[in-house]
Amino acid sequence: MLRLIQIAHPDHGRRIGLVADDTVSILGGCATAYEAVRAAFDRRKPLAALLGAKPVESVVSYDDIYEGRGAWTILVPFDHPVEPARCLVSGTGLTHLASAETRQKMHAAGEQETDSMRMYRWGMEGGRPSAGEIGTAPEWFYKGSGLILRPHGDRLEVPAYAEDGGEEPEIAGVYVIDDSGVPRRIGMAMGNEFSDHKTERRNYLYLAPSKLRQCSLGPELIVDPDFTHVAGTVGIERDGARVWSKEIGSGEQRMSHSLANLEHHHFKHPQHRRPGDVHVHFFGADAFSFGAGVELRDGDVMVIAFEGFGRALRNTVRIGRKSERPVVVQPA
């Protein structure tokens, strides 16, 4: 299992490295993870083999990079380095029972089953088709382009037009479309699919705009991880103290859909198979603090960790206090 990281230095620019315990081996030959993937495609070589054959330029302290000490800074572990708009960030909801139950509580009228719980049940009944067959379609949502991705240690901002911001601890798949239009799964990474739950709670039809927020990924991309059953934790730190935490889980054994079914229903659309494009797709959350009645404050730190996916992902909430002003469209 390879743990790939992207970092940047004011003098050396962007670099990629392989993480091993408390060190990062900085590789030569490719400045970005996307460049390495394209090279692997061109040479018809597995990415892991290509990375393993790259020369090591230097070995640096992972502790220093992770903690923000020194000149190296952590970037998102995968992106489209030239055209961020060619990275589509999307996700699948209602794949975990806890998230479906939270949605049920948001929108239920008495004991009536909501559309959210009904869709989760459909996944349980038909989301794991036999090989060669197509299962029930999951919920799908759009978050934005690669411009919304933030790395470990960066802030996630709640804009003036938002009602709140809350963490959603998830695992995301990272894909690149090869020159033949075939989706290639590059690896997976921890993510914080940051969302506006108060806006969503007003009406479930507000789910789409509630997802148009920044989100984070990393700090590491895991090449060929075990996604069978993944244990994890999520926590909120305030003024240096942990104010809420919960054990969580993900992986195919914890989800209502198989990975193959989620991937089919995302990539069945021809516009999602444009050669050279990058896709970051979140697989759903098991639990989040909003469902426990916690309202995040400015300066809170969201901490997400999944076993086998590298060091924890930490991001600070930044709540914008400026009043919203109309966006005025000018004539051409």
C-alpha positions as CSV (number, residue, x, y, z in Angstrom):
1,M,0.0,0.0,0.0
2,L,1.5,3.3,-1.1
3,R,0.8,6.6,0.8
4,L,1.2,9.4,-1.7
5,I,1.4,13.0,-0.7
6,Q,1.7,16.3,-2.6
7,I,3.8,19.1,-1.1
8,A,5.1,22.5,-2.1
9,H,8.2,24.5,-1.3
10,P,8.8,28.2,-2.1
11,D,12.1,27.4,-3.7
12,H,11.5,24.0,-5.2
13,G,7.9,24.3,-6.3
14,R,5.5,21.3,-6.2
15,R,6.7,17.8,-5.5
16,I,5.3,14.4,-4.7
17,G,6.4,12.0,-2.0
18,L,5.9,8.6,-0.5
19,V,5.1,8.5,3.2
20,A,6.7,5.9,5.5
21,D,6.0,6.4,9.2
22,D,7.6,9.7,10.1
23,T,9.4,10.4,6.9
24,V,8.5,11.6,3.4
25,S,10.7,10.4,0.4
26,I,10.5,13.2,-2.2
27,L,10.5,11.7,-5.7
28,G,12.1,13.0,-8.8
29,G,10.8,12.8,-12.3
30,C,7.3,14.0,-11.7
31,A,6.3,17.2,-10.0
32,T,2.6,16.3,-9.4
33,A,0.5,13.2,-8.8
34,Y,-1.5,13.9,-12.0
35,E,1.8,14.0,-14.0
36,A,2.8,10.6,-12.5
37,V,-0.6,9.1,-13.4
38,R,-0.4,10.3,-17.0
39,A,3.1,8.9,-17.2
40,A,1.8,5.5,-15.9
41,F,-0.9,5.6,-18.6
42,D,1.5,6.4,-21.4
43,R,3.9,3.6,-20.4
44,R,1.1,1.1,-19.7
45,K,2.5,0.6,-16.3
46,P,0.8,0.3,-12.9
47,L,1.0,3.6,-10.9
48,A,2.5,1.8,-7.9
49,A,5.3,0.3,-10.1
50,L,6.0,3.7,-11.7
51,L,6.3,5.5,-8.3
52,G,8.4,2.7,-6.9
53,A,10.9,3.2,-9.7
54,K,11.3,6.9,-9.3
55,P,14.5,8.3,-7.8
56,V,14.4,9.7,-4.3
57,E,15.6,13.3,-4.3
58,S,15.6,13.7,-0.5
59,V,14.0,12.4,2.7
60,V,12.3,15.0,5.0
61,S,10.5,14.9,8.3
62,Y,6.8,14.1,8.0
63,D,6.2,15.5,11.4
64,D,7.5,18.9,10.3
65,I,5.4,18.9,7.2
66,Y,2.2,17.7,8.9
67,E,2.5,20.2,11.8
68,G,3.3,23.1,9.4
69,R,6.8,23.6,10.6
70,G,9.4,24.6,8.0
71,A,9.1,25.6,4.4
72,W,7.2,22.6,3.0
73,T,3.4,22.8,2.9
74,I,0.9,20.1,2.3
75,L,-1.4,20.3,-0.7
76,V,-4.4,18.2,-1.5
77,P,-3.1,14.7,-2.4
78,F,-4.5,14.8,-5.9
79,D,-5.8,17.5,-8.2
80,H,-5.7,18.7,-11.8
81,P,-2.6,21.0,-11.5
82,V,-3.2,22.9,-14.8
83,E,-7.0,23.2,-15.1
84,P,-8.7,22.9,-11.7
85,A,-12.1,23.2,-13.5
86,R,-11.4,19.8,-15.0
87,C,-11.7,18.2,-11.6
88,L,-15.3,17.3,-10.8
89,V,-16.1,17.0,-7.0
90,S,-19.2,15.1,-6.3
91,G,-20.7,12.6,-3.8
92,T,-23.2,9.9,-2.9
93,G,-25.4,10.3,0.1
94,L,-27.6,7.9,2.0
95,T,-25.1,5.1,1.8
96,H,-24.8,4.8,5.6
97,L,-27.7,4.1,8.0
98,A,-26.7,6.9,10.4
99,S,-26.8,9.6,7.7
100,A,-30.2,8.3,6.5
101,E,-31.6,8.4,10.0
102,T,-30.3,12.0,10.5
103,R,-32.1,13.1,7.3
104,Q,-35.2,11.2,8.4
105,K,-35.2,13.3,11.6
106,M,-34.7,16.5,9.6
107,H,-37.7,16.1,7.3
108,A,-40.0,13.5,8.9
109,A,-43.7,14.4,9.5
110,G,-44.7,12.2,12.3
111,E,-43.9,8.5,11.6
112,Q,-44.1,8.9,7.9
113,E,-41.1,7.5,6.0
114,T,-39.2,10.3,4.1
115,D,-37.8,10.1,0.6
116,S,-34.4,10.0,2.2
117,M,-35.1,6.8,4.2
118,R,-36.9,5.3,1.2
119,M,-33.8,5.8,-0.9
120,Y,-31.6,4.3,1.7
121,R,-33.9,1.3,1.8
122,W,-33.7,1.0,-2.0
123,G,-30.0,0.8,-1.7
124,M,-30.2,-1.9,0.9
125,E,-32.5,-3.9,-1.4
126,G,-30.8,-3.3,-4.7
127,G,-27.5,-1.6,-4.3
128,R,-25.4,-4.7,-4.4
129,P,-26.1,-6.3,-7.8
130,S,-24.4,-9.5,-9.0
131,A,-21.4,-9.3,-11.2
132,G,-22.3,-8.0,-14.7
133,E,-25.7,-6.6,-13.5
134,I,-26.7,-3.0,-12.7
135,G,-28.2,-2.2,-9.3
136,T,-30.4,0.6,-7.9
137,A,-29.1,4.1,-8.6
138,P,-27.9,5.9,-5.4
139,E,-28.4,9.6,-4.5
140,W,-25.8,11.8,-6.3
141,F,-24.9,15.4,-5.7
142,Y,-22.5,17.9,-7.2
143,K,-20.1,19.9,-4.9
144,G,-18.1,21.9,-7.4
145,S,-14.8,22.0,-9.3
146,G,-11.3,21.4,-8.0
147,L,-11.3,25.0,-6.9
148,I,-13.2,24.1,-3.7
149,L,-10.7,21.5,-2.5
150,R,-8.7,22.4,0.5
151,P,-5.7,20.5,2.1
152,H,-5.0,19.3,5.6
153,G,-4.5,22.2,7.9
154,D,-6.3,24.7,5.8
155,R,-9.5,26.6,6.8
156,L,-13.0,25.6,5.6
157,E,-15.0,28.8,5.2
158,V,-18.7,29.3,5.9
159,P,-19.7,32.0,3.4
160,A,-22.0,34.9,4.3
161,Y,-25.0,33.3,2.4
162,A,-24.7,30.0,4.3
163,E,-26.7,29.2,7.4
164,D,-24.0,27.0,9.0
165,G,-21.2,24.7,8.2
166,G,-20.6,21.2,9.4
167,E,-18.1,18.3,8.9
168,E,-19.0,15.1,7.1
169,P,-16.3,12.5,7.6
170,E,-16.0,10.4,4.5
171,I,-13.7,8.5,2.2
172,A,-13.4,9.7,-1.3
173,G,-12.4,7.9,-4.5
174,V,-10.0,9.7,-6.8
175,Y,-10.2,8.9,-10.5
176,V,-8.6,10.0,-13.8
177,I,-10.2,9.3,-17.2
178,D,-7.6,7.7,-19.6
179,D,-7.2,8.6,-23.2
180,S,-9.7,5.9,-24.2
181,G,-12.4,7.3,-22.0
182,V,-12.1,4.6,-19.3
183,P,-12.3,5.7,-15.7
184,R,-9.2,4.6,-13.7
185,R,-9.4,4.6,-9.9
186,I,-6.1,6.1,-8.7
187,G,-6.7,5.6,-5.0
188,M,-8.7,6.9,-2.0
189,A,-8.3,9.6,0.6
190,M,-10.0,10.8,3.7
191,G,-12.2,13.7,3.2
192,N,-14.4,16.3,5.0
193,E,-17.4,16.8,2.7
194,F,-18.2,20.0,4.5
195,S,-21.9,21.0,4.1
196,D,-24.6,23.4,5.2
197,H,-27.0,21.2,7.2
198,K,-29.3,24.1,8.4
199,T,-30.0,25.0,4.8
200,E,-30.7,21.4,3.9
201,R,-33.0,21.1,7.0
202,R,-35.3,23.8,5.7
203,N,-36.4,21.6,2.8
204,Y,-34.8,18.5,1.3
205,L,-35.0,20.3,-2.1
206,Y,-32.3,22.6,-0.7
207,L,-29.9,19.7,-0.6
208,A,-28.2,20.7,-3.9
209,P,-27.2,24.2,-2.9
210,S,-26.3,23.1,0.7
211,K,-23.5,21.0,-0.9
212,L,-21.9,23.9,-2.8
213,R,-19.3,24.5,-0.2
214,Q,-15.5,24.1,0.2
215,C,-14.3,20.6,1.3
216,S,-11.0,19.0,2.2
217,L,-9.1,16.0,1.2
218,G,-6.0,14.2,2.6
219,P,-3.4,14.6,3.8
220,E,-2.5,11.3,1.9
221,L,-3.8,9.5,-1.1
222,I,-3.8,5.7,-0.5
223,V,-3.1,3.8,-3.7
224,D,-5.1,0.5,-3.7
225,P,-6.5,0.6,-0.1
226,D,-8.6,-2.0,1.6
227,F,-12.1,-0.6,1.4
228,T,-13.9,-3.7,2.9
229,H,-14.4,-2.3,6.4
230,V,-12.8,0.9,7.6
231,A,-13.0,2.0,11.2
232,G,-12.6,5.7,12.1
233,T,-13.2,8.5,14.4
234,V,-14.5,12.1,14.1
235,G,-14.1,14.8,16.6
236,I,-14.5,18.5,17.2
237,E,-11.9,20.5,19.2
238,R,-12.7,23.9,20.7
239,D,-10.1,26.1,22.5
240,G,-7.8,23.1,22.6
241,A,-10.3,20.7,24.2
242,R,-12.3,17.9,22.6
243,V,-16.0,18.8,22.9
244,W,-17.5,16.0,20.8
245,S,-16.3,12.8,19.2
246,K,-17.7,9.6,17.8
247,E,-16.4,6.3,16.4
248,I,-17.4,5.8,12.8
249,G,-17.0,3.3,10.0
250,S,-17.1,3.1,6.2
251,G,-16.2,0.6,3.5
252,E,-18.4,-1.7,1.5
253,Q,-19.5,-3.8,4.5
254,R,-20.9,-0.7,6.1
255,M,-22.7,0.7,3.1
256,S,-25.9,0.1,1.3
257,H,-24.3,0.0,-2.1
258,S,-21.3,-1.8,-3.5
259,L,-18.4,0.3,-4.7
260,A,-18.9,-1.1,-8.2
261,N,-22.5,0.1,-8.2
262,L,-21.6,3.6,-7.0
263,E,-18.9,3.9,-9.7
264,H,-21.2,2.6,-12.5
265,H,-23.9,5.1,-11.7
266,H,-21.4,8.0,-11.6
267,F,-19.5,7.1,-14.8
268,K,-22.4,5.9,-16.8
269,H,-22.9,9.5,-17.9
270,P,-20.8,10.2,-21.0
271,Q,-19.8,13.7,-19.8
272,H,-18.1,12.0,-16.8
273,R,-15.8,10.1,-19.1
274,R,-13.9,12.9,-20.8
275,P,-10.3,11.9,-21.3
276,G,-7.9,13.7,-18.9
277,D,-10.6,14.8,-16.4
278,V,-10.2,14.2,-12.7
279,H,-13.0,13.1,-10.4
280,V,-13.2,13.2,-6.7
281,H,-16.3,11.3,-5.4
282,F,-17.3,11.1,-1.8
283,F,-18.8,7.8,-0.6
284,G,-21.0,9.1,2.3
285,A,-20.8,9.7,6.0
286,D,-21.6,7.4,8.9
287,A,-22.0,10.2,11.5
288,F,-21.4,13.9,12.0
289,S,-21.7,16.4,14.8
290,F,-24.8,18.2,13.4
291,G,-26.7,15.0,13.9
292,A,-25.7,15.1,17.6
293,G,-26.9,18.6,18.0
294,V,-23.5,20.3,17.9
295,E,-23.3,23.6,16.2
296,L,-19.8,24.5,15.1
297,R,-18.2,27.9,16.0
298,D,-15.6,30.0,14.4
299,G,-12.2,28.5,15.2
300,D,-13.4,25.0,15.9
301,V,-11.1,22.2,14.6
302,M,-12.7,19.2,12.8
303,V,-10.6,16.1,13.1
304,I,-11.2,13.0,10.9
305,A,-9.2,9.8,11.0
306,F,-9.7,6.4,9.2
307,E,-7.5,3.4,9.9
308,G,-5.3,2.6,7.0
309,F,-5.7,6.0,5.4
310,G,-2.7,7.8,6.9
311,R,-2.6,10.6,9.4
312,A,-5.7,12.5,10.6
313,L,-7.2,15.2,8.5
314,R,-7.6,18.5,10.5
315,N,-9.3,21.7,9.3
316,T,-10.4,24.8,11.1
317,V,-13.9,26.3,10.7
318,R,-13.9,29.9,9.5
319,I,-17.3,31.6,9.7
320,G,-17.5,34.7,7.5
321,R,-19.2,37.6,9.3
322,K,-19.6,40.0,6.3
323,S,-23.2,40.6,5.3
324,E,-24.3,39.2,2.0
325,R,-24.6,41.6,-0.9
326,P,-26.4,41.0,-4.2
327,V,-24.4,39.8,-7.1
328,V,-25.3,42.2,-10.0
329,V,-25.1,40.8,-13.5
330,Q,-23.9,43.4,-16.0
331,P,-25.0,43.4,-19.7
332,A,-22.6,42.3,-22.3
